[in-house]
Amino acid sequence: MLPGVIGVMMATEAIKYIIGIGEPLIGRLILYEALGMKYREVKIYRDESCPICGENPTITQLIDDYDAAAENPEIFAPAAD
C-alpha cells in the first residue's frame, strides 16, 4: 500500500507540473508517516553553490557513456568542492 500512496502523490505532482495547474511542491518536501497516517511539509532552500542547480552549475549533462568517462577523466571529472 505504501508504494501506491507515494506513487499516486508523485504522479499527481507530475500531472500538475505538465498541465500547469495547482501548486507544485517546488521548494517543499512532503514527509509521509504511514503508521500514523500523518503528513508533514518541510521547506527546502536552494543552495546557491550546488553544482547542479546553483548559480554557476558545473554539472550540465548526464554521463551515459561510462567507458568514455573512464578514459577521459578531465572531461567527466566531478565538480570540486
C-alpha positions as CSV (number, residue, x, y, z in Angstrom):
1,M,0.0,0.0,0.0
2,L,2.8,2.5,0.9
3,P,4.4,2.4,-2.6
4,G,0.9,3.1,-4.1
5,V,0.3,6.1,-1.9
6,I,3.7,7.6,-2.7
7,G,3.3,6.7,-6.4
8,V,0.0,8.5,-6.6
9,M,1.5,11.6,-4.9
10,M,4.4,11.6,-7.4
11,A,2.0,11.1,-10.4
12,T,-0.2,13.9,-9.2
13,E,2.9,16.2,-8.9
14,A,3.9,15.3,-12.5
15,I,0.5,16.0,-13.9
16,K,0.2,19.3,-12.1
17,Y,3.6,20.3,-13.5
18,I,2.8,19.2,-17.1
19,I,-0.6,20.8,-17.2
20,G,0.5,23.9,-15.3
21,I,-2.2,23.9,-12.6
22,G,-2.2,23.8,-8.9
23,E,0.7,24.5,-6.6
24,P,3.7,22.1,-7.2
25,L,6.0,21.0,-4.4
26,I,8.8,23.2,-5.7
27,G,10.9,24.1,-2.7
28,R,8.9,21.8,-0.4
29,L,9.3,18.2,0.7
30,I,6.4,16.1,2.0
31,L,7.2,13.6,4.7
32,Y,4.6,10.8,5.0
33,E,4.4,8.7,8.2
34,A,2.3,5.7,7.1
35,L,1.7,4.1,10.6
36,G,0.2,7.3,12.0
37,M,-1.3,8.4,8.6
38,K,0.4,11.8,9.1
39,Y,1.9,14.2,6.6
40,R,4.5,16.9,7.3
41,E,5.7,19.6,4.9
42,V,9.3,20.9,5.1
43,K,10.6,23.9,3.2
44,I,13.8,23.3,1.2
45,Y,16.0,26.2,0.4
46,R,18.1,26.4,-2.7
47,D,21.8,26.1,-2.3
48,E,23.4,28.8,-4.5
49,S,26.7,26.7,-4.7
50,C,25.0,23.5,-5.8
51,P,26.9,22.0,-8.8
52,I,23.6,21.1,-10.5
53,C,21.1,23.8,-9.7
54,G,23.2,26.7,-8.3
55,E,24.1,30.0,-9.8
56,N,27.0,28.6,-11.8
57,P,26.4,24.9,-12.4
58,T,29.4,22.7,-13.2
59,I,27.4,19.5,-13.9
60,T,25.4,20.2,-17.0
61,Q,24.8,16.8,-18.6
62,L,24.3,13.2,-17.7
63,I,27.1,10.7,-18.2
64,D,25.6,8.0,-20.4
65,D,29.0,6.6,-21.7
66,Y,30.9,5.3,-18.7
67,D,33.7,3.9,-20.8
68,A,34.3,7.4,-22.3
69,A,34.2,8.9,-18.8
70,A,36.8,6.4,-17.5
71,E,39.1,7.2,-20.4
72,N,38.6,11.0,-20.2
73,P,38.5,11.9,-16.5
74,E,39.4,15.6,-17.3
75,I,36.2,16.0,-19.3
76,F,33.9,14.0,-16.9
77,A,35.6,14.9,-13.6
78,P,33.2,15.6,-10.7
79,A,32.9,19.2,-9.5
80,A,35.4,20.3,-7.0
81,D,34.1,21.3,-3.6
